[in-house]
Amino acid sequence: MSAAARRRGVCLILPVAVACADAAAGVAAETKAAYNERPETFDFLGFTHVCGTDRCGTFAVIRLPSRKSCRKFLARTKEWLAGHRHWKRRDQQRQLTTMLRGFYQYFGLHHCKPRLDLVRREVQLQWIRVLRRRSQRHRLYWCYLLSRSWFELPYAETRHATV
C-alpha cells in the first residue's frame, strides 16, 4: 500500500481476497435470490455473525451482539438493581456506569452501536422502575430525571474500529 493511500484511508485489498469476497458475495446473493430469505447467521462468543458489507462496500462477516448476551446482561443489571435499591443514587449510577462500560468494551464494534444504545435505554428504564419503587409517591418523571447529573449513563462508543 502506498503512503498516499494510507494517508487517505483508502481500502486496498489483495487481488486474491477481492476474488474471494466477490465469490462469497455472489454466493450470498444467489442464496438470497434462490430462497428469498437472508443468508444464514450463527452465534459465537456472544456475537451474532451475519453477512454484510464493510465501510469500503465489500463483502464482510459482521458481528453484532447476540440477543442472548444482551438479555443476560439486562437480567444481571435488573437483579443487581433489585438487590441494591436502597443505595444512594450516585452510588447506583457509578455501578451502572461501570457495568455498561464493561459491556461496551467487549461489544464496541463498528456495527454494534444501535444495539448498544438499546441496551443503554433498557438499563435506564430498569433504573427508573427501581427508583419509583422506593416510595409510594415517586414524582420521578422523564423531564425531571433527564435534567439531573446523577441520572446520566455513558453512551456507546466504537472501541475496536479496525476489527
C-alpha positions, 0 to 999 in steps of 0.5 A: 500500500502506498503512503498516499493511500494510507494517508487517505484511508483508502481500502486496498485489498489483495487481488486474491481476497477481492476474488474471494469476497466477490465469490462469497458475495455472489454466493450470498446473493444467489442464496438470497435470490434462490430462497428469498430469505437472508443468508444464514447467521450463527452465534459465537462468543456472544456475537451474532455473525451475519453477512454484510458489507464493510465501510469500503462496500465489500463483502464482510462477516459482521458481528453484532451482539447476540440477543442472548448476551444482551438479555443476560446482561439486562437480567444481571443489571435488573437483579443487581438493581433489585438487590441494591435499591436502597443505595444512594443514587450516585452510588447506583449510577457509578455501578451502572456506569461501570457495568455498561462500560464493561459491556461496551468494551467487549461489544464496541464494534463498528456495527454494534452501536444501535444495539448498544444504545438499546441496551443503554435505554433498557438499563435506564428504564430498569433504573427508573422502575427501581427508583419509583419503587422506593416510595409510594409517591415517586414524582420521578418523571422523564423531564425531571430525571433527564435534567439531573447529573446523577441520572446520566449513563455513558453512551456507546462508543466504537472501541475496536474500529479496525476489527 
